[in-house]
Structure formats: C-alpha cells, structure tokens
Amino acid sequence: MKTINSSDVIFATVTQRGATLYNARLSGLSSMADVMRFLHKALAGAVGMLTLTLRNGTQGWSRRTSFKLAMAEGVQLSLF
C-alpha cells in the first residue's frame, strides 16, 4: 500500500452505485486508518457498499477500493 504523510494533500471521493456521497480535500492525516476514521464520521448515516477513490496530490498516486458500512449497534466499518 502507498504511504500517507501528514503533510500530504489527499483528495477523497466516496461513491455508491455511481452517485457521489462525499468529495473532499484532506490534509493532516498520516495513515489509511486516519483516512477511514475521518470518512467514518463524515459518512454518518450511509450504509451499504461504497467505493473510495483516493488521490495523493503530493506524492502523485491514486487508489480505488470498496468498503462496506453497516448499521448494527453503532456503525461498523469494513475495508475490502
């Protein structure tokens, strides 16, 4: 997996079935876990299979992955 440094500018887009649910420019995050924690809060109320596209504008890489948000005694996050 590509690295993320706290000084990097990350562009994150979350889609579900082709519709954009969230689109933001992030900074100050230092790991994929930080990105997922941030998105967990930002996507409160969303459920189902989602697609995350990350682009690191500082390092020049991009990554696309799917993950599932489910409601069950709080929100659980799974990354596939």
PDB file with SEQRES, HELIX, SHEET and CRYST1 records, atoms N, CA, C and O in Angstrom:
SEQRES   1 A   80  MET LYS THR ILE ASN SER SER ASP VAL ILE PHE ALA THR          
SEQRES   2 A   80  VAL THR GLN ARG GLY ALA THR LEU TYR ASN ALA ARG LEU          
SEQRES   3 A   80  SER GLY LEU SER SER MET ALA ASP VAL MET ARG PHE LEU          
SEQRES   4 A   80  HIS LYS ALA LEU ALA GLY ALA VAL GLY MET LEU THR LEU          
SEQRES   5 A   80  THR LEU ARG ASN GLY THR GLN GLY TRP SER ARG ARG THR          
SEQRES   6 A   80  SER PHE LYS LEU ALA MET ALA GLU GLY VAL GLN LEU SER          
SEQRES   7 A   80  LEU PHE                                                      
HELIX    1 AA1 MET A   32  ALA A   42  1                                  11    
SHEET    1 AA1 5 ALA A  19  SER A  27  0                                        
SHEET    2 AA1 5 VAL A   9  GLN A  16 -1                                        
SHEET    3 AA1 5 GLY A  48  ASN A  56 -1                                        
SHEET    4 AA1 5 TRP A  61  MET A  71 -1                                        
SHEET    5 AA1 5 VAL A  75  LEU A  79 -1                                        
CRYST1    1.000    1.000    1.000  90.00  90.00  90.00 P 1           1          
ATOM      1  N   MET A   1       0.839  -1.181   0.000  1.00  0.00           N  
ATOM      2  CA  MET A   1       0.000   0.000   0.000  1.00  0.00           C  
ATOM      3  C   MET A   1       0.882   1.243   0.000  1.00  0.00           C  
ATOM      4  O   MET A   1       1.970   1.247   0.577  1.00  0.00           O  
ATOM      5  N   LYS A   2       0.406   2.279  -0.645  1.00  0.00           N  
ATOM      6  CA  LYS A   2       1.113   3.554  -0.694  1.00  0.00           C  
ATOM      7  C   LYS A   2       1.067   4.216   0.679  1.00  0.00           C  
ATOM      8  O   LYS A   2       0.161   3.963   1.472  1.00  0.00           O  
ATOM      9  N   THR A   3       2.045   5.058   0.945  1.00  0.00           N  
ATOM     10  CA  THR A   3       2.108   5.729   2.243  1.00  0.00           C  
ATOM     11  C   THR A   3       1.376   7.073   2.194  1.00  0.00           C  
ATOM     12  O   THR A   3       1.182   7.665   1.133  1.00  0.00           O  
ATOM     13  N   ILE A   4       0.982   7.524   3.375  1.00  0.00           N  
ATOM     14  CA  ILE A   4       0.361   8.831   3.540  1.00  0.00           C  
ATOM     15  C   ILE A   4       1.124   9.545   4.647  1.00  0.00           C  
ATOM     16  O   ILE A   4       1.288   9.008   5.742  1.00  0.00           O  
ATOM     17  N   ASN A   5       1.585  10.746   4.359  1.00  0.00           N  
ATOM     18  CA  ASN A   5       2.282  11.562   5.347  1.00  0.00           C  
ATOM     19  C   ASN A   5       1.375  12.712   5.773  1.00  0.00           C  
ATOM     20  O   ASN A   5       0.501  13.128   5.012  1.00  0.00           O  
ATOM     21  N   SER A   6       1.575  13.220   6.969  1.00  0.00           N  
ATOM     22  CA  SER A   6       0.704  14.269   7.489  1.00  0.00           C  
ATOM     23  C   SER A   6       0.753  15.544   6.655  1.00  0.00           C  
ATOM     24  O   SER A   6      -0.178  16.347   6.715  1.00  0.00           O  
ATOM     25  N   SER A   7       1.805  15.748   5.888  1.00  0.00           N  
ATOM     26  CA  SER A   7       1.918  16.944   5.043  1.00  0.00           C  
ATOM     27  C   SER A   7       1.291  16.753   3.660  1.00  0.00           C  
ATOM     28  O   SER A   7       1.243  17.702   2.878  1.00  0.00           O  
ATOM     29  N   ASP A   8       0.813  15.550   3.343  1.00  0.00           N  
ATOM     30  CA  ASP A   8       0.230  15.260   2.036  1.00  0.00           C  
ATOM     31  C   ASP A   8      -1.168  15.861   1.902  1.00  0.00           C  
ATOM     32  O   ASP A   8      -1.901  15.997   2.882  1.00  0.00           O  
ATOM     33  N   VAL A   9      -1.516  16.214   0.674  1.00  0.00           N  
ATOM     34  CA  VAL A   9      -2.869  16.647   0.343  1.00  0.00           C  
ATOM     35  C   VAL A   9      -3.551  15.466  -0.338  1.00  0.00           C  
ATOM     36  O   VAL A   9      -3.115  14.998  -1.389  1.00  0.00           O  
ATOM     37  N   ILE A  10      -4.635  14.993   0.285  1.00  0.00           N  
ATOM     38  CA  ILE A  10      -5.368  13.818  -0.198  1.00  0.00           C  
ATOM     39  C   ILE A  10      -6.730  14.276  -0.718  1.00  0.00           C  
ATOM     40  O   ILE A  10      -7.447  15.016  -0.044  1.00  0.00           O  
ATOM     41  N   PHE A  11      -7.074  13.830  -1.918  1.00  0.00           N  
ATOM     42  CA  PHE A  11      -8.397  14.084  -2.481  1.00  0.00           C  
ATOM     43  C   PHE A  11      -9.188  12.784  -2.358  1.00  0.00           C  
ATOM     44  O   PHE A  11      -8.782  11.751  -2.891  1.00  0.00           O  
ATOM     45  N   ALA A  12     -10.304  12.839  -1.663  1.00  0.00           N  
ATOM     46  CA  ALA A  12     -11.108  11.641  -1.400  1.00  0.00           C  
ATOM     47  C   ALA A  12     -12.501  11.808  -1.997  1.00  0.00           C  
ATOM     48  O   ALA A  12     -13.161  12.830  -1.813  1.00  0.00           O  
ATOM     49  N   THR A  13     -12.925  10.775  -2.716  1.00  0.00           N  
ATOM     50  CA  THR A  13     -14.274  10.741  -3.268  1.00  0.00           C  
ATOM     51  C   THR A  13     -14.899   9.405  -2.895  1.00  0.00           C  
ATOM     52  O   THR A  13     -14.313   8.349  -3.129  1.00  0.00           O  
ATOM     53  N   VAL A  14     -16.090   9.457  -2.314  1.00  0.00           N  
ATOM     54  CA  VAL A  14     -16.832   8.242  -1.959  1.00  0.00           C  
ATOM     55  C   VAL A  14     -18.093   8.214  -2.808  1.00  0.00           C  
ATOM     56  O   VAL A  14     -18.864   9.173  -2.841  1.00  0.00           O  
ATOM     57  N   THR A  15     -18.288   7.079  -3.499  1.00  0.00           N  
ATOM     58  CA  THR A  15     -19.474   6.912  -4.334  1.00  0.00           C  
ATOM     59  C   THR A  15     -20.230   5.654  -3.932  1.00  0.00           C  
ATOM     60  O   THR A  15     -19.672   4.722  -3.353  1.00  0.00           O  
ATOM     61  N   GLN A  16     -21.507   5.660  -4.257  1.00  0.00           N  
ATOM     62  CA  GLN A  16     -22.346   4.480  -4.054  1.00  0.00           C  
ATOM     63  C   GLN A  16     -23.225   4.346  -5.289  1.00  0.00           C  
ATOM     64  O   GLN A  16     -24.033   5.226  -5.586  1.00  0.00           O  
ATOM     65  N   ARG A  17     -23.063   3.248  -5.999  1.00  0.00           N  
ATOM     66  CA  ARG A  17     -23.801   2.991  -7.232  1.00  0.00           C  
ATOM     67  C   ARG A  17     -23.722   4.164  -8.204  1.00  0.00           C  
ATOM     68  O   ARG A  17     -24.714   4.519  -8.841  1.00  0.00           O  
ATOM     69  N   GLY A  18     -22.536   4.761  -8.314  1.00  0.00           N  
ATOM     70  CA  GLY A  18     -22.306   5.837  -9.270  1.00  0.00           C  
ATOM     71  C   GLY A  18     -22.618   7.234  -8.774  1.00  0.00           C  
ATOM     72  O   GLY A  18     -22.247   8.211  -9.424  1.00  0.00           O  
ATOM     73  N   ALA A  19     -23.287   7.355  -7.639  1.00  0.00           N  
ATOM     74  CA  ALA A  19     -23.617   8.668  -7.082  1.00  0.00           C  
ATOM     75  C   ALA A  19     -22.559   9.083  -6.063  1.00  0.00           C  
ATOM     76  O   ALA A  19     -22.181   8.291  -5.200  1.00  0.00           O  
ATOM     77  N   THR A  20     -22.087  10.305  -6.161  1.00  0.00           N  
ATOM     78  CA  THR A  20     -21.081  10.808  -5.225  1.00  0.00           C  
ATOM     79  C   THR A  20     -21.740  11.172  -3.904  1.00  0.00           C  
ATOM     80  O   THR A  20     -22.638  12.012  -3.851  1.00  0.00           O  
ATOM     81  N   LEU A  21     -21.276  10.523  -2.832  1.00  0.00           N  
ATOM     82  CA  LEU A  21     -21.780  10.810  -1.486  1.00  0.00           C  
ATOM     83  C   LEU A  21     -20.913  11.823  -0.757  1.00  0.00           C  
ATOM     84  O   LEU A  21     -21.396  12.589   0.077  1.00  0.00           O  
ATOM     85  N   TYR A  22     -19.614  11.817  -1.084  1.00  0.00           N  
ATOM     86  CA  TYR A  22     -18.677  12.666  -0.357  1.00  0.00           C  
ATOM     87  C   TYR A  22     -17.484  12.963  -1.254  1.00  0.00           C  
ATOM     88  O   TYR A  22     -16.973  12.080  -1.942  1.00  0.00           O  
ATOM     89  N   ASN A  23     -17.051  14.212  -1.236  1.00  0.00           N  
ATOM     90  CA  ASN A  23     -15.903  14.621  -2.021  1.00  0.00           C  
ATOM     91  C   ASN A  23     -15.183  15.700  -1.222  1.00  0.00           C  
ATOM     92  O   ASN A  23     -15.784  16.717  -0.876  1.00  0.00           O  
ATOM     93  N   ALA A  24     -13.897  15.489  -0.923  1.00  0.00           N  
ATOM     94  CA  ALA A  24     -13.190  16.457  -0.088  1.00  0.00           C  
ATOM     95  C   ALA A  24     -11.692  16.438  -0.339  1.00  0.00           C  
ATOM     96  O   ALA A  24     -11.131  15.480  -0.871  1.00  0.00           O  
ATOM     97  N   ARG A  25     -11.082  17.515   0.058  1.00  0.00           N  
ATOM     98  CA  ARG A  25      -9.617  17.640   0.072  1.00  0.00           C  
ATOM     99  C   ARG A  25      -9.199  17.524   1.535  1.00  0.00           C  
ATOM    100  O   ARG A  25      -9.624  18.321   2.371  1.00  0.00           O  
ATOM    101  N   LEU A  26      -8.369  16.535   1.842  1.00  0.00           N  
ATOM    102  CA  LEU A  26      -7.974  16.254   3.221  1.00  0.00           C  
ATOM    103  C   LEU A  26      -6.493  16.533   3.411  1.00  0.00           C  
ATOM    104  O   LEU A  26      -5.702  16.374   2.482  1.00  0.00           O  
ATOM    105  N   SER A  27      -6.120  16.948   4.609  1.00  0.00           N  
ATOM    106  CA  SER A  27      -4.708  17.101   4.953  1.00  0.00           C  
ATOM    107  C   SER A  27      -4.558  16.873   6.451  1.00  0.00           C  
ATOM    108  O   SER A  27      -5.535  16.926   7.198  1.00  0.00           O  
ATOM    109  N   GLY A  28      -3.344  16.623   6.876  1.00  0.00           N  
ATOM    110  CA  GLY A  28      -3.082  16.382   8.287  1.00  0.00           C  
ATOM    111  C   GLY A  28      -3.283  14.945   8.717  1.00  0.00           C  
ATOM    112  O   GLY A  28      -3.133  14.627   9.897  1.00  0.00           O  
ATOM    113  N   LEU A  29      -3.622  14.063   7.774  1.00  0.00           N  
ATOM    114  CA  LEU A  29      -3.804  12.644   8.086  1.00  0.00           C  
ATOM    115  C   LEU A  29      -2.512  11.914   7.766  1.00  0.00           C  
ATOM    116  O   LEU A  29      -1.825  12.256   6.803  1.00  0.00           O  
ATOM    117  N   SER A  30      -2.173  10.900   8.574  1.00  0.00           N  
ATOM    118  CA  SER A  30      -0.869  10.261   8.388  1.00  0.00           C  
ATOM    119  C   SER A  30      -0.944   8.770   8.084  1.00  0.00           C  
ATOM    120  O   SER A  30       0.087   8.098   8.046  1.00  0.00           O  
ATOM    121  N   SER A  31      -2.154   8.237   7.866  1.00  0.00           N  
ATOM    122  CA  SER A  31      -2.270   6.810   7.545  1.00  0.00           C  
ATOM    123  C   SER A  31      -3.631   6.542   6.913  1.00  0.00           C  
ATOM    124  O   SER A  31      -4.536   7.374   6.973  1.00  0.00           O  
ATOM    125  N   MET A  32      -3.755   5.368   6.309  1.00  0.00           N  
ATOM    126  CA  MET A  32      -5.034   4.951   5.750  1.00  0.00           C  
ATOM    127  C   MET A  32      -6.069   4.814   6.868  1.00  0.00           C  
ATOM    128  O   MET A  32      -7.246   5.108   6.663  1.00  0.00           O  
ATOM    129  N   ALA A  33      -5.635   4.372   8.040  1.00  0.00           N  
ATOM    130  CA  ALA A  33      -6.543   4.262   9.189  1.00  0.00           C  
ATOM    131  C   ALA A  33      -7.104   5.631   9.557  1.00  0.00           C  
ATOM    132  O   ALA A  33      -8.286   5.741   9.883  1.00  0.00           O  
ATOM    133  N   ASP A  34      -6.276   6.680   9.510  1.00  0.00           N  
ATOM    134  CA  ASP A  34      -6.758   8.042   9.777  1.00  0.00           C  
ATOM    135  C   ASP A  34      -7.798   8.464   8.747  1.00  0.00           C  
ATOM    136  O   ASP A  34      -8.812   9.068   9.095  1.00  0.00           O  
ATOM    137  N   VAL A  35      -7.547   8.146   7.480  1.00  0.00           N  
ATOM    138  CA  VAL A  35      -8.487   8.477   6.418  1.00  0.00           C  
ATOM    139  C   VAL A  35      -9.821   7.784   6.672  1.00  0.00           C  
ATOM    140  O   VAL A  35     -10.873   8.415   6.572  1.00  0.00           O  
ATOM    141  N   MET A  36      -9.788   6.495   7.001  1.00  0.00           N  
ATOM    142  CA  MET A  36     -11.019   5.739   7.218  1.00  0.00           C  
ATOM    143  C   MET A  36     -11.766   6.245   8.452  1.00  0.00           C  
ATOM    144  O   MET A  36     -12.996   6.297   8.436  1.00  0.00           O  
ATOM    145  N   ARG A  37     -11.057   6.619   9.519  1.00  0.00           N  
ATOM    146  CA  ARG A  37     -11.718   7.180  10.709  1.00  0.00           C  
ATOM    147  C   ARG A  37     -12.418   8.494  10.348  1.00  0.00           C  
ATOM    148  O   ARG A  37     -13.546   8.741  10.775  1.00  0.00           O  
ATOM    149  N   PHE A  38     -11.743   9.330   9.561  1.00  0.00           N  
ATOM    150  CA  PHE A  38     -12.324  10.590   9.135  1.00  0.00           C  
ATOM    151  C   PHE A  38     -13.583  10.349   8.305  1.00  0.00           C  
ATOM    152  O   PHE A  38     -14.609  10.991   8.524  1.00  0.00           O  
ATOM    153  N   LEU A  39     -13.500   9.421   7.350  1.00  0.00           N  
ATOM    154  CA  LEU A  39     -14.644   9.126   6.488  1.00  0.00           C  
ATOM    155  C   LEU A  39     -15.793   8.499   7.268  1.00  0.00           C  
ATOM    156  O   LEU A  39     -16.960   8.748   6.967  1.00  0.00           O  
ATOM    157  N   HIS A  40     -15.467   7.697   8.258  1.00  0.00           N  
ATOM    158  CA  HIS A  40     -16.492   7.078   9.109  1.00  0.00           C  
ATOM    159  C   HIS A  40     -17.377   8.156   9.720  1.00  0.00           C  
ATOM    160  O   HIS A  40     -18.600   8.015   9.747  1.00  0.00           O  
ATOM    161  N   LYS A  41     -16.770   9.224  10.206  1.00  0.00           N  
ATOM    162  CA  LYS A  41     -17.524  10.326  10.806  1.00  0.00           C  
ATOM    163  C   LYS A  41     -18.266  11.126   9.730  1.00  0.00           C  
ATOM    164  O   LYS A  41     -19.422  11.505   9.920  1.00  0.00           O  
ATOM    165  N   ALA A  42     -17.601  11.378   8.611  1.00  0.00           N  
ATOM    166  CA  ALA A  42     -18.190  12.193   7.546  1.00  0.00           C  
ATOM    167  C   ALA A  42     -19.375  11.508   6.879  1.00  0.00           C  
ATOM    168  O   ALA A  42     -20.280  12.180   6.384  1.00  0.00           O  
ATOM    169  N   LEU A  43     -19.379  10.181   6.861  1.00  0.00           N  
ATOM    170  CA  LEU A  43     -20.421   9.420   6.185  1.00  0.00           C  
ATOM    171  C   LEU A  43     -21.475   8.875   7.143  1.00  0.00           C  
ATOM    172  O   LEU A  43     -22.153   7.898   6.825  1.00  0.00           O  
ATOM    173  N   ALA A  44     -21.617   9.488   8.298  1.00  0.00           N  
ATOM    174  CA  ALA A  44     -22.603   9.025   9.281  1.00  0.00           C  
ATOM    175  C   ALA A  44     -23.967   8.908   8.620  1.00  0.00           C  
ATOM    176  O   ALA A  44     -24.440   9.850   7.985  1.00  0.00           O  
ATOM    177  N   GLY A  45     -24.595   7.753   8.770  1.00  0.00           N  
ATOM    178  CA  GLY A  45     -25.901   7.516   8.202  1.00  0.00           C  
ATOM    179  C   GLY A  45     -25.874   6.757   6.883  1.00  0.00           C  
ATOM    180  O   GLY A  45     -26.893   6.205   6.470  1.00  0.00           O  
ATOM    181  N   ALA A  46     -24.725   6.720   6.217  1.00  0.00           N  
ATOM    182  CA  ALA A  46     -24.615   5.962   4.965  1.00  0.00           C  
ATOM    183  C   ALA A  46     -24.433   4.482   5.293  1.00  0.00           C  
ATOM    184  O   ALA A  46     -23.723   4.134   6.237  1.00  0.00           O  
ATOM    185  N   VAL A  47     -25.069   3.619   4.517  1.00  0.00           N  
ATOM    186  CA  VAL A  47     -24.912   2.175   4.686  1.00  0.00           C  
ATOM    187  C   VAL A  47     -24.776   1.524   3.319  1.00  0.00           C  
ATOM    188  O   VAL A  47     -25.226   2.068   2.310  1.00  0.00           O  
ATOM    189  N   GLY A  48     -24.149   0.355   3.300  1.00  0.00           N  
ATOM    190  CA  GLY A  48     -24.020  -0.417   2.072  1.00  0.00           C  
ATOM    191  C   GLY A  48     -22.607  -0.395   1.523  1.00  0.00           C  
ATOM    192  O   GLY A  48     -21.674   0.076   2.173  1.00  0.00           O  
ATOM    193  N   MET A  49     -22.469  -0.915   0.310  1.00  0.00           N  
ATOM    194  CA  MET A  49     -21.174  -0.958  -0.360  1.00  0.00           C  
ATOM    195  C   MET A  49     -20.861   0.412  -0.963  1.00  0.00           C  
ATOM    196  O   MET A  49     -21.678   0.997  -1.674  1.00  0.00           O  
ATOM    197  N   LEU A  50     -19.680   0.898  -0.668  1.00  0.00           N  
ATOM    198  CA  LEU A  50     -19.229   2.199  -1.149  1.00  0.00           C  
ATOM    199  C   LEU A  50     -17.885   2.031  -1.844  1.00  0.00           C  
ATOM    200  O   LEU A  50     -17.144   1.090  -1.560  1.00  0.00           O  
ATOM    201  N   THR A  51     -17.580   2.934  -2.742  1.00  0.00           N  
ATOM    202  CA  THR A  51     -16.282   2.938  -3.416  1.00  0.00           C  
ATOM    203  C   THR A  51     -15.544   4.202  -3.021  1.00  0.00           C  
ATOM    204  O   THR A  51     -16.077   5.308  -3.113  1.00  0.00           O  
ATOM    205  N   LEU A  52     -14.314   4.022  -2.581  1.00  0.00           N  
ATOM    206  CA  LEU A  52     -13.455   5.132  -2.184  1.00  0.00           C  
ATOM    207  C   LEU A  52     -12.355   5.302  -3.215  1.00  0.00           C  
ATOM    208  O   LEU A  52     -11.641   4.351  -3.531  1.00  0.00           O  
ATOM    209  N   THR A  53     -12.218   6.504  -3.735  1.00  0.00           N  
ATOM    210  CA  THR A  53     -11.103   6.835  -4.609  1.00  0.00           C  
ATOM    211  C   THR A  53     -10.262   7.879  -3.892  1.00  0.00           C  
ATOM    212  O   THR A  53     -10.746   8.957  -3.549  1.00  0.00           O  
ATOM    213  N   LEU A  54      -9.010   7.549  -3.672  1.00  0.00           N  
ATOM    214  CA  LEU A  54      -8.066   8.475  -3.042  1.00  0.00           C  
ATOM    215  C   LEU A  54      -7.019   8.877  -4.057  1.00  0.00           C  
ATOM    216  O   LEU A  54      -6.521   8.045  -4.817  1.00  0.00           O  
ATOM    217  N   ARG A  55      -6.687  10.160  -4.067  1.00  0.00           N  
ATOM    218  CA  ARG A  55      -5.571  10.626  -4.880  1.00  0.00           C  
ATOM    219  C   ARG A  55      -4.671  11.450  -3.987  1.00  0.00           C  
ATOM    220  O   ARG A  55      -5.111  12.420  -3.371  1.00  0.00           O  
ATOM    221  N   ASN A  56      -3.411  11.062  -3.919  1.00  0.00           N  
ATOM    222  CA  ASN A  56      -2.442  11.807  -3.136  1.00  0.00           C  
ATOM    223  C   ASN A  56      -1.799  12.820  -4.079  1.00  0.00           C  
ATOM    224  O   ASN A  56      -0.933  12.474  -4.882  1.00  0.00           O  
ATOM    225  N   GLY A  57      -2.232  14.073  -3.970  1.00  0.00           N  
ATOM    226  CA  GLY A  57      -1.731  15.121  -4.837  1.00  0.00           C  
ATOM    227  C   GLY A  57      -0.276  15.451  -4.597  1.00  0.00           C  
ATOM    228  O   GLY A  57       0.398  15.962  -5.491  1.00  0.00           O  
ATOM    229  N   THR A  58       0.219  15.170  -3.411  1.00  0.00           N  
ATOM    230  CA  THR A  58       1.609  15.457  -3.074  1.00  0.00           C  
ATOM    231  C   THR A  58       2.541  14.404  -3.655  1.00  0.00           C  
ATOM    232  O   THR A  58       3.562  14.745  -4.253  1.00  0.00           O  
ATOM    233  N   GLN A  59       2.204  13.133  -3.489  1.00  0.00           N  
ATOM    234  CA  GLN A  59       3.076  12.048  -3.937  1.00  0.00           C  
ATOM    235  C   GLN A  59       2.742  11.556  -5.349  1.00  0.00           C  
ATOM    236  O   GLN A  59       3.566  10.896  -5.981  1.00  0.00           O  
ATOM    237  N   GLY A  60       1.552  11.869  -5.846  1.00  0.00           N  
ATOM    238  CA  GLY A  60       1.196  11.525  -7.214  1.00  0.00           C  
ATOM    239  C   GLY A  60       0.603  10.145  -7.429  1.00  0.00           C  
ATOM    240  O   GLY A  60       0.616   9.657  -8.559  1.00  0.00           O  
ATOM    241  N   TRP A  61       0.081   9.493  -6.395  1.00  0.00           N  
ATOM    242  CA  TRP A  61      -0.533   8.173  -6.587  1.00  0.00           C  
ATOM    243  C   TRP A  61      -2.036   8.253  -6.353  1.00  0.00           C  
ATOM    244  O   TRP A  61      -2.540   9.191  -5.736  1.00  0.00           O  
ATOM    245  N   SER A  62      -2.728   7.254  -6.858  1.00  0.00           N  
ATOM    246  CA  SER A  62      -4.165   7.144  -6.593  1.00  0.00           C  
ATOM    247  C   SER A  62      -4.496   5.694  -6.294  1.00  0.00           C  
ATOM    248  O   SER A  62      -3.764   4.778  -6.670  1.00  0.00           O  
ATOM    249  N   ARG A  63      -5.621   5.504  -5.605  1.00  0.00           N  
ATOM    250  CA  ARG A  63      -6.041   4.163  -5.195  1.00  0.00           C  
ATOM    251  C   ARG A  63      -7.560   4.133  -5.150  1.00  0.00           C  
ATOM    252  O   ARG A  63      -8.192   5.088  -4.698  1.00  0.00           O  
ATOM    253  N   ARG A  64      -8.143   3.042  -5.615  1.00  0.00           N  
ATOM    254  CA  ARG A  64      -9.589   2.843  -5.541  1.00  0.00           C  
ATOM    255  C   ARG A  64      -9.845   1.545  -4.787  1.00  0.00           C  
ATOM    256  O   ARG A  64      -9.224   0.518  -5.061  1.00  0.00           O  
ATOM    257  N   THR A  65     -10.767   1.610  -3.835  1.00  0.00           N  
ATOM    258  CA  THR A  65     -11.102   0.432  -3.050  1.00  0.00           C  
ATOM    259  C   THR A  65     -12.581   0.473  -2.674  1.00  0.00           C  
ATOM    260  O   THR A  65     -13.193   1.540  -2.638  1.00  0.00           O  
ATOM    261  N   SER A  66     -13.132  -0.673  -2.401  1.00  0.00           N  
ATOM    262  CA  SER A  66     -14.524  -0.767  -1.950  1.00  0.00           C  
ATOM    263  C   SER A  66     -14.554  -1.073  -0.469  1.00  0.00           C  
ATOM    264  O   SER A  66     -13.672  -1.752   0.057  1.00  0.00           O  
ATOM    265  N   PHE A  67     -15.574  -0.567   0.196  1.00  0.00           N  
ATOM    266  CA  PHE A  67     -15.757  -0.882   1.611  1.00  0.00           C  
ATOM    267  C   PHE A  67     -17.243  -0.892   1.926  1.00  0.00           C  
ATOM    268  O   PHE A  67     -18.063  -0.383   1.161  1.00  0.00           O  
ATOM    269  N   LYS A  68     -17.566  -1.473   3.049  1.00  0.00           N  
ATOM    270  CA  LYS A  68     -18.960  -1.631   3.449  1.00  0.00           C  
ATOM    271  C   LYS A  68     -19.203  -0.918   4.768  1.00  0.00           C  
ATOM    272  O   LYS A  68     -18.440  -1.078   5.721  1.00  0.00           O  
ATOM    273  N   LEU A  69     -20.258  -0.140   4.815  1.00  0.00           N  
ATOM    274  CA  LEU A  69     -20.713   0.462   6.067  1.00  0.00           C  
ATOM    275  C   LEU A  69     -22.009  -0.228   6.444  1.00  0.00           C  
ATOM    276  O   LEU A  69     -22.917  -0.356   5.623  1.00  0.00           O  
ATOM    277  N   ALA A  70     -22.092  -0.672   7.693  1.00  0.00           N  
ATOM    278  CA  ALA A  70     -23.283  -1.370   8.160  1.00  0.00           C  
ATOM    279  C   ALA A  70     -23.723  -0.790   9.492  1.00  0.00           C  
ATOM    280  O   ALA A  70     -22.897  -0.368  10.302  1.00  0.00           O  
ATOM    281  N   MET A  71     -25.019  -0.771   9.710  1.00  0.00           N  
ATOM    282  CA  MET A  71     -25.564  -0.329  10.988  1.00  0.00           C  
ATOM    283  C   MET A  71     -25.889  -1.558  11.833  1.00  0.00           C  
ATOM    284  O   MET A  71     -26.685  -2.405  11.427  1.00  0.00           O  
ATOM    285  N   ALA A  72     -25.277  -1.647  12.994  1.00  0.00           N  
ATOM    286  CA  ALA A  72     -25.551  -2.735  13.927  1.00  0.00           C  
ATOM    287  C   ALA A  72     -24.929  -2.353  15.264  1.00  0.00           C  
ATOM    288  O   ALA A  72     -23.716  -2.463  15.444  1.00  0.00           O  
ATOM    289  N   GLU A  73     -25.739  -1.915  16.177  1.00  0.00           N  
ATOM    290  CA  GLU A  73     -25.245  -1.445  17.477  1.00  0.00           C  
ATOM    291  C   GLU A  73     -24.131  -0.447  17.276  1.00  0.00           C  
ATOM    292  O   GLU A  73     -23.051  -0.602  17.846  1.00  0.00           O  
ATOM    293  N   GLY A  74     -24.369   0.560  16.487  1.00  0.00           N  
ATOM    294  CA  GLY A  74     -23.339   1.524  16.111  1.00  0.00           C  
ATOM    295  C   GLY A  74     -22.895   1.210  14.697  1.00  0.00           C  
ATOM    296  O   GLY A  74     -23.341   0.227  14.105  1.00  0.00           O  
ATOM    297  N   VAL A  75     -22.046   2.015  14.170  1.00  0.00           N  
ATOM    298  CA  VAL A  75     -21.591   1.838  12.795  1.00  0.00           C  
ATOM    299  C   VAL A  75     -20.297   1.063  12.783  1.00  0.00           C  
ATOM    300  O   VAL A  75     -19.362   1.378  13.520  1.00  0.00           O  
ATOM    301  N   GLN A  76     -20.246   0.043  11.940  1.00  0.00           N  
ATOM    302  CA  GLN A  76     -19.025  -0.738  11.779  1.00  0.00           C  
ATOM    303  C   GLN A  76     -18.471  -0.461  10.392  1.00  0.00           C  
ATOM    304  O   GLN A  76     -19.231  -0.246   9.448  1.00  0.00           O  
ATOM    305  N   LEU A  77     -17.168  -0.466  10.268  1.00  0.00           N  
ATOM    306  CA  LEU A  77     -16.515  -0.183   9.006  1.00  0.00           C  
ATOM    307  C   LEU A  77     -15.672  -1.359   8.587  1.00  0.00           C  
ATOM    308  O   LEU A  77     -14.838  -1.839   9.355  1.00  0.00           O  
ATOM    309  N   SER A  78     -15.881  -1.823   7.382  1.00  0.00           N  
ATOM    310  CA  SER A  78     -15.069  -2.913   6.820  1.00  0.00           C  
ATOM    311  C   SER A  78     -14.420  -2.402   5.560  1.00  0.00           C  
ATOM    312  O   SER A  78     -15.074  -1.740   4.754  1.00  0.00           O  
ATOM    313  N   LEU A  79     -13.164  -2.691   5.372  1.00  0.00           N  
ATOM    314  CA  LEU A  79     -12.441  -2.292   4.166  1.00  0.00           C  
ATOM    315  C   LEU A  79     -12.060  -3.530   3.399  1.00  0.00           C  
ATOM    316  O   LEU A  79     -11.387  -4.409   3.938  1.00  0.00           O  
ATOM    317  N   PHE A  80     -12.476  -3.618   2.149  1.00  0.00           N  
ATOM    318  CA  PHE A  80     -12.169  -4.780   1.307  1.00  0.00           C  
ATOM    319  C   PHE A  80     -11.028  -4.458   0.389  1.00  0.00           C  
ATOM    320  O   PHE A  80     -10.614  -5.305  -0.403  1.00  0.00           O  
TER     321      PHE A  80                                                      
END                                                                             
